[in-house]
């Protein structure tokens, strides 16, 4: 595990909050989510790809997506958390859990 991955794991762990669905959910900032998906927000040529492989976008576009668009990348978006300037993205829970 690289130093960046370890730091991200610690940062994400510190934002874990109880999920009303009965599990722990890791809330991430948009930047953390982009890194979690394998992108580098400081590299303009870096991008992340949607789960179906049809979309690949850079950080500047990723940070302004709508809730449905974040779902295409396997993420749940909470607009109320964004308005409160809190981490607003977390991995979608699998339907077979």
Secondary structure, DSSP 8 states (H G I E B T S, - for coil): --HHHHHHHHHHHTTEEE-TTSSEEE-B-HHHHHHHTT--TT-TT-EEE-TTSS-EEEHHHHTT--HHHHHHTTEEE-HHHHHTTS--EEE---TT-
